[in-house]
Amino acid sequence: MKRFLKLIPAVVLVGSLLSAFTVVDKTAVKCLIQLTNYSGEGAYLIVSIVDDNNEYVETLYVQGKDSEWYSEITEWWKFYGKHRPNIDAISGETISGGERALNVLQIPNDKIDQGFNLRFETSVEDQGYYADDIQFPLTTENLKTKVEGKGFIRYVRMLPQ
């Protein structure tokens, strides 16, 4: 019995450590982003999860790696600039008018069908910024669809893996 009681603190410690490193289940979704035909600089693009009050929950993807311009994506910067969380999904260069990008978004399963939205923001130097170029409810059904943009994005096509 005494040996058992001596093991309890070790078991509690191991359990605490394991819970601190819990893996979040995610759904991989291919995302094709087609930009409109425009001339000028490439577009910076941010894909985020926002709640029903349009408060940022998580950044899923950043297209454009020159961080000096991130503050020009003003709504997202209010969230990201304060907290500066590590973003694994920063891609390469911006994409220009008429071009497309194909990426895989890792969407946490606990955000799907739970009242969250997927937001696509775009910004092009000297041409404008669209805080909600595309925004739609983050539902299982919407992750299988094509959504039209209203700014620099012509459309986004989603395809779960």
C-alpha positions as CSV (number, residue, x, y, z in Angstrom):
1,M,0.0,0.0,0.0
2,K,2.8,2.4,0.8
3,R,4.4,1.8,-2.6
4,F,1.1,2.6,-4.2
5,L,0.7,5.9,-2.3
6,K,4.2,6.9,-3.4
7,L,3.3,6.4,-7.0
8,I,0.2,8.7,-6.9
9,P,2.2,12.0,-7.3
10,A,4.1,10.5,-10.3
11,V,0.8,9.4,-11.9
12,V,-0.8,12.8,-11.4
13,L,2.3,14.5,-12.9
14,V,2.3,12.3,-16.0
15,G,-1.4,12.8,-16.5
16,S,-1.0,16.5,-16.2
17,L,1.8,16.6,-18.7
18,L,-0.2,14.5,-21.2
19,S,-3.2,16.7,-20.9
20,A,-1.0,19.7,-21.6
21,F,0.0,18.2,-25.0
22,T,-3.5,17.2,-26.2
23,V,-3.7,16.9,-29.9
24,V,-6.6,18.8,-31.5
25,D,-8.4,16.8,-34.1
26,K,-8.4,18.6,-37.4
27,T,-10.0,18.2,-40.8
28,A,-7.8,18.9,-43.8
29,V,-9.6,20.9,-46.5
30,K,-8.1,21.7,-49.9
31,C,-8.8,25.4,-50.7
32,L,-8.4,26.8,-54.1
33,I,-8.3,30.6,-54.1
34,Q,-8.8,32.3,-57.5
35,L,-8.1,36.1,-57.6
36,T,-9.9,38.5,-59.9
37,N,-8.0,40.0,-62.8
38,Y,-6.4,43.2,-61.6
39,S,-3.1,44.9,-62.2
40,G,-0.6,45.9,-59.6
41,E,1.0,44.3,-56.6
42,G,0.3,40.9,-55.3
43,A,-2.5,40.3,-52.7
44,Y,-1.8,39.5,-49.1
45,L,-4.4,37.0,-48.0
46,I,-5.4,35.9,-44.5
47,V,-7.8,33.0,-43.7
48,S,-9.1,33.0,-40.1
49,I,-11.8,31.5,-38.0
50,V,-14.0,34.1,-36.3
51,D,-16.9,33.7,-33.9
52,D,-20.5,34.9,-34.3
53,N,-19.4,38.4,-33.0
54,N,-16.6,38.5,-35.7
55,E,-14.0,38.1,-33.0
56,Y,-10.9,36.3,-34.2
57,V,-10.4,32.8,-32.8
58,E,-7.5,31.4,-34.9
59,T,-5.5,32.3,-38.0
60,L,-5.4,29.3,-40.4
61,Y,-3.4,30.6,-43.3
62,V,-1.3,33.7,-44.4
63,Q,-0.4,34.2,-48.0
64,G,2.5,36.7,-48.1
65,K,5.6,36.4,-46.0
66,D,6.8,40.0,-45.7
67,S,5.6,40.7,-42.2
68,E,6.2,44.5,-42.5
69,W,2.9,44.7,-44.4
70,Y,0.8,42.7,-42.0
71,S,-0.3,45.8,-40.2
72,E,-2.1,46.9,-43.5
73,I,-4.5,44.1,-43.0
74,T,-6.1,46.2,-40.3
75,E,-8.9,44.0,-38.8
76,W,-6.7,40.9,-38.5
77,W,-3.7,43.0,-37.2
78,K,-5.8,44.2,-34.3
79,F,-5.9,40.5,-33.3
80,Y,-2.6,39.2,-34.4
81,G,-0.5,42.3,-33.7
82,K,-1.5,42.3,-30.0
83,H,-0.8,38.6,-29.4
84,R,1.7,37.6,-32.1
85,P,0.8,33.9,-31.9
86,N,3.0,31.5,-33.8
87,I,1.4,30.8,-37.2
88,D,2.5,27.6,-38.8
89,A,0.6,28.3,-42.0
90,I,2.5,31.3,-43.5
91,S,3.0,30.6,-47.1
92,G,5.3,32.1,-49.7
93,E,5.0,35.2,-51.8
94,T,1.7,37.1,-52.5
95,I,-0.4,36.1,-55.4
96,S,-1.2,38.5,-58.2
97,G,-4.3,39.4,-60.1
98,G,-5.8,36.5,-62.1
99,E,-3.6,33.9,-60.3
100,R,-4.7,31.1,-58.0
101,A,-3.3,29.4,-55.0
102,L,-4.1,25.9,-53.8
103,N,-3.5,25.2,-50.1
104,V,-4.6,22.8,-47.4
105,L,-6.3,24.3,-44.4
106,Q,-6.2,22.4,-41.2
107,I,-9.5,23.2,-39.6
108,P,-10.1,22.2,-35.9
109,N,-13.1,19.8,-35.8
110,D,-14.4,21.5,-32.7
111,K,-15.0,24.7,-34.7
112,I,-17.0,23.0,-37.5
113,D,-20.8,23.2,-37.2
114,Q,-20.5,25.2,-33.9
115,G,-21.4,28.7,-35.0
116,F,-18.0,29.9,-36.2
117,N,-17.2,31.5,-39.6
118,L,-14.4,31.2,-42.0
119,R,-13.1,34.6,-43.1
120,F,-10.9,35.5,-46.1
121,E,-9.2,39.0,-45.9
122,T,-7.3,40.5,-48.8
123,S,-5.1,43.6,-49.1
124,V,-3.3,45.0,-52.2
125,E,-0.9,47.9,-51.9
126,D,-2.4,51.2,-53.0
127,Q,-5.6,49.4,-54.1
128,G,-7.6,48.5,-51.1
129,Y,-8.4,46.2,-48.3
130,Y,-11.4,43.8,-47.8
131,A,-11.9,42.7,-44.2
132,D,-14.5,40.1,-45.4
133,D,-13.7,39.5,-49.0
134,I,-15.4,36.2,-48.3
135,Q,-17.0,35.1,-45.0
136,F,-19.3,32.2,-44.5
137,P,-20.5,29.8,-41.8
138,L,-18.0,27.1,-41.0
139,T,-20.2,24.1,-41.6
140,T,-19.6,20.6,-43.0
141,E,-21.7,21.5,-46.0
142,N,-19.9,24.8,-46.7
143,L,-16.6,23.0,-46.7
144,K,-17.7,21.2,-49.9
145,T,-18.7,24.3,-51.9
146,K,-17.6,27.3,-54.0
147,V,-18.0,30.8,-52.6
148,E,-17.8,34.0,-54.6
149,G,-15.7,36.9,-53.3
150,K,-16.5,40.6,-53.3
151,G,-13.0,42.1,-53.5
152,F,-9.8,40.8,-54.9
153,I,-11.0,37.1,-54.6
154,R,-13.1,35.9,-57.5
155,Y,-14.0,32.7,-55.7
156,V,-12.8,30.1,-53.2
157,R,-13.5,26.4,-53.8
158,M,-13.3,24.0,-50.8
159,L,-12.8,20.3,-50.9
160,P,-12.5,18.1,-47.7
161,Q,-9.7,15.5,-47.9
